[in-house]
Amino acid sequence: MACNSLSGIPKNDCSNNIGGVKNIWLISEDSINVTYGTTLNEGFISAITAVATGNSDTTFEQYNPIRYTASYSENTANELVNGNTMYTTSLVIPFTRREASKSRELHILAEGQRYLAALIQDGNGKYFLLRDLQLSTNESTSGVAKADGQKYTVTLTGMDDSYAREITFADAAELNTLLTTRVYTL
């Protein structure tokens, strides 16, 4: 297979580039089918559809992170000997205040080492789908000083053959059709 031609990366258009993750929605990976744009390298997803399975929900569950606390990163690993490239994704979500309801939800996220998909909205308002994630670490801490607060810090890690792909929605109604109305506030 021939490699794609280089096309360059355009200069930013002078608009702000805001970091962070505004919203996170999780779903069991086996609950969705993803349709990519015309070519896999295009970087866009053209459709996400629910798949009815006996073991999982068919709706995304929303997690509202506190401002400036959640993040995701992607690292490229080129295996020169084997000739492949893989992308490792980490999604870090802090959950404030330790309590039974959150402990139960975190247990469910880790249950059976399930694979998850995450729809995220970044600080710039763009949506990306992170695939094949699993709960890899969950740190629970009481803090030291009173101002520290208690929290869980959950890391979901996955590996894919490309960067997270962007999803564009025609309008808010199209996004709402995909998502559930159930909200889990962090």
PyMOL commands that set and color helices and strands:
alter all, ss='L'
color gray80, all
select helices_A, chain A and resi 29-31+40-42+100-113+146-148+172-178
alter helices_A, ss='H'
color red, helices_A
select strands_A, chain A and resi 21-28+32-36+44-50+60-64+71-79+84-96+116-122+127-141+151-160+165-167+179-185
alter strands_A, ss='S'
color yellow, strands_A
deselect
rebuild
show_as cartoon
